Amino acid sequence: MHPIMAVGIALAFIGFGLFAGVLFGTGGASKSKQFQVIGEVLGGRHGPGRKRAMLLGLVMTVLGTCTTFAGVTAHDARRAPRCQAYCLQQGYTRSEIGPSDATADGGRRVAFVACTCTRADGARTQTRADDL
């Protein structure tokens, strides 16, 4: 795991915890009242401290999510040169890091991150990017 990804996960986790803590601590445990409570808190009816805490939680969650995806991108960028070298060694002309064609959980999710090698004639092969 890339360090940027770890920071993003931590920010998102803490931010969501802060947001949820304010929401549930202000009477938003019932699903039917959650949007009402969010509106009240952000409108300042429960005090400026809770409003700031909820806004901070929202910002941290969004920032953490974006940072997590930046970490995933950085991790893939580190794998790309190994993937390219592998593909060239195998006689392929193009390499790419991305989702595998294989699926898991009955086809509901991608099985692994793949290094996909493609030849000029369109022939493709995939291998696990982590194995390179």
Secondary structure, DSSP 8 states (H G I E B T S, - for coil): --HHHHHHHHHHHHHHHHHHHHHHHTT--SGGGHHHHHHHHHTTTT-HHHHHHHHHHHHHHHHHHHHHHHHHHHHHHHHHHHHHHHHHHTT-SEEEEEE-S-EETTTTEE--EEEEEE-TTS-EEEEEGGG-
